Amino acid sequence: MITVREAKQLILENTQDFGVEEIPFLESVGRILKEDIVADRDFPPFNRVAMDGIAINYRFFEYGVRDFKIEGIQPAGAPQQTLDNAANCYEVMTGAVLPNNTDTVIRYEDVAISTLVATLTVDEIKEGQNIHRQGSDKTKGEVLIKKNTIISPAEIGVLATVGKSTVKVAKQPKVMIVSTGDELVAVDENPLDHQIRRSNVYTLVSLLNNLKIPAKTAHIADEKSVLKDKIESYLKEYDVLLFSGAVSKGKFDFLPEVLEELGVKKQFHKVAQRPGKPFWFGITEDLSNNHSEDKTKKNAVVFAFPGNPVSTFVNCLVYFYPWYYNSVGVQQKAQTAVLKEEITFKPNLTCFLQVKLTSENGQWLATPIKGNGSGDLASLTATDGFIELPKTEEVVFKKGSVFPLLIYRSF
């Protein structure tokens, strides 16, 4: 049985590059950018008026001029006008190009306009005020968004501004999520007394949706020959298989045996952790000669999680998420939380402890929430994340200690 750290390292050693695709920019939120986005011109591209008002040549204010004859109006979206007489002014609108021969904008609130004359009603102004200077944000050719950024609505606006109607992003892996077990029935069925509805696969689907990864789902009965036939076809078609169940020591837990018979090379089986100790991870040899339509397909990666719902949930966060982010070139930001109360944990295992979170002075505070074991699916709705208590001979974790944090709820 290996440690959590060793398991993470083995998983990160088996990340994959799924290539790049170009998609419409409006469909790219949540995807991983695979090109630098550069300014196609200065930002702003001209000296931009930042306030509705009048534009003047400041030296005439210094000469004592307070009444400025209005030569015309410079609206936003119109070509740049020129002030013919430098002692006069132009009315200007927010977003407009600053007229030639002017260098300062005085807002309407600070002038009185009578017929064609604007009279200043303030005693002090600053040269160059209320002007958004050309190139003051970014200059032409400067990188605006770096490659490997996770695209958010903020990036969408920048993509539009530089005319990127399509954008290069990391391709997503093809994923199949498989549940096993004769006790499971469909969501819309009424289970018998000895049955339960399938839930883990839909939890996994939702966790992958957070990463913008579409996934297919399937259910296979606890029959070795059926398992083998189905999984063999999935290995040829999909980049990643996620399993929930059939990896422990039960008489019908055929999955590890079937996977190895199909040529999936086991990297480890069982991790010194709670919950989720029976976790199995493996990878196929090169499948480029398989009979699938995709002749470029390389290895298939297999995450076989224990069937208890909390185990499946936490293993996906702890292991699949870092594998995916590393595959697409994103560096995850580590988060921590302060333990709000003392906790006792006796087994010499890494413990992923369910917690309720609050924030204080920019630091997460974690209050342990006691569930009813790894089968207590409902307990996940009462908590916000997990803190990782290290594998140690110590049994008491003190209040005020800081531990790694995995958040699954949005705040």
Secondary structure as GFF3:
##gff-version 3
##sequence-region A 1 411
A	DSSP	alpha_helix	4	12	.	.	.	ID=ss1
A	DSSP	beta_strand	20	24	.	.	.	ID=ss2
A	DSSP	three_ten_helix	25	27	.	.	.	ID=ss3
A	DSSP	beta_strand	37	38	.	.	.	ID=ss4
A	DSSP	beta_strand	48	49	.	.	.	ID=ss5
A	DSSP	beta_strand	53	56	.	.	.	ID=ss6
A	DSSP	alpha_helix	58	62	.	.	.	ID=ss7
A	DSSP	beta_strand	67	74	.	.	.	ID=ss8
A	DSSP	beta_strand	89	92	.	.	.	ID=ss9
A	DSSP	beta_strand	104	107	.	.	.	ID=ss10
A	DSSP	three_ten_helix	108	110	.	.	.	ID=ss11
A	DSSP	beta_strand	111	114	.	.	.	ID=ss12
A	DSSP	beta_strand	117	120	.	.	.	ID=ss13
A	DSSP	beta_strand	131	132	.	.	.	ID=ss14
A	DSSP	beta_strand	143	145	.	.	.	ID=ss15
A	DSSP	alpha_helix	153	161	.	.	.	ID=ss16
A	DSSP	beta_strand	166	170	.	.	.	ID=ss17
A	DSSP	beta_strand	175	180	.	.	.	ID=ss18
A	DSSP	beta_strand	184	185	.	.	.	ID=ss19
A	DSSP	beta_strand	196	197	.	.	.	ID=ss20
A	DSSP	alpha_helix	200	209	.	.	.	ID=ss21
A	DSSP	beta_strand	215	220	.	.	.	ID=ss22
A	DSSP	alpha_helix	224	237	.	.	.	ID=ss23
A	DSSP	beta_strand	240	244	.	.	.	ID=ss24
A	DSSP	alpha_helix	255	261	.	.	.	ID=ss25
A	DSSP	beta_strand	264	269	.	.	.	ID=ss26
A	DSSP	beta_strand	273	274	.	.	.	ID=ss27
A	DSSP	beta_strand	280	284	.	.	.	ID=ss28
A	DSSP	beta_strand	301	305	.	.	.	ID=ss29
A	DSSP	alpha_helix	309	315	.	.	.	ID=ss30
A	DSSP	pi_helix	316	320	.	.	.	ID=ss31
A	DSSP	alpha_helix	321	327	.	.	.	ID=ss32
A	DSSP	beta_strand	336	339	.	.	.	ID=ss33
A	DSSP	beta_strand	343	344	.	.	.	ID=ss34
A	DSSP	beta_strand	350	360	.	.	.	ID=ss35
A	DSSP	beta_strand	363	368	.	.	.	ID=ss36
A	DSSP	three_ten_helix	377	382	.	.	.	ID=ss37
A	DSSP	beta_strand	385	389	.	.	.	ID=ss38
A	DSSP	beta_strand	396	397	.	.	.	ID=ss39
A	DSSP	beta_strand	402	407	.	.	.	ID=ss40
###
